[in-house]
Amino acid sequence: MKNQYLEAGRIINTHGIRGEVKVEPWTNSPEILSGFKRFFIDGGPVRVLSSRVHNSFVILALEGVCDIDTASSLKNKIIYIDRDDAPLSDGEYFLQDIIGLQVFDEVTGAELGTLNEVLDLPSSTVYVVKGKREILIPAVPEFIKKVDIDGNSVTVRLIEGM
């Protein structure tokens, strides 16, 4: 079952003295996160008053957070988005939705294991598949052939050495 609320980032610090917070985004780019009008923190909605990208982080002004002390109390909190606030284009999916899917070899049809983790490495995103052995698969079209969330499967093409 898909979670309605998706982890989107973590508040890592305060920014300035007026209550802004600095967020480490867990999205494809910080610009995506800066486009939301609300987030969920500790299970409740929080309205975004303003947001901007600063380096690779997002600086947020949140309703009810007007000073550095209140902002400090949010440090290390995870921010969530409602999946309904983030419509996807055809062929796109949330990474959280593919964790736990069964992974199959395109050529042999053999089950390789379960997609257990997604690593966001500097060079690329890598899917970690755990079965009889652990397989690291770059998340690029050359290797990821089909993602079928409703069918609970991912079809991949392996190369020698994987």
C-alpha positions, 0 to 999 in steps of 0.5 A: 500500500502506498503511503499518502505522505512521502518523506521529502527532506530534513530540516538541518538548521535555522537560517537567520534570526527570523525563524527561517529553516534550512532544509536538505531536500530529498527530491531530484532537485531543490527547486521541486521542493521549493514549489510546495505550499504546505508540508507536514511535520510531526503529522500536521500540516504547516503552510509555507509562507516563502521558499527559496533555493540557496546552494543545494538547500531550500530555505523555508519560512513556515507559518507559526515559526517566527523566531530562531527559538521556534525554528531551532525546535524543528531541527532534524525534523523530517518534512513530508509532502502529500502525494496528491500535492505532487502529480507525476507525469506518465512513467514517473514514480516516487522512489518510496513506491518501488522499495519492496518490489520484486526484481526480474531479469529481462532476458531470463525472466529469473527473479533476482530479489527485492529492491531493498534500497535506493542509493543517491550517489554523486555519480548516479542513483543506484538500486540495491537488489537483495536476493541470493546475492546483493546486486547494485544496478544503476538507475538508468534506462540502459539497465532499468527496463520497466517499472510496474508498481501496480504489478509489484515488479521491476524488470532489469537488464544485467550485464556481465559483472553485475 
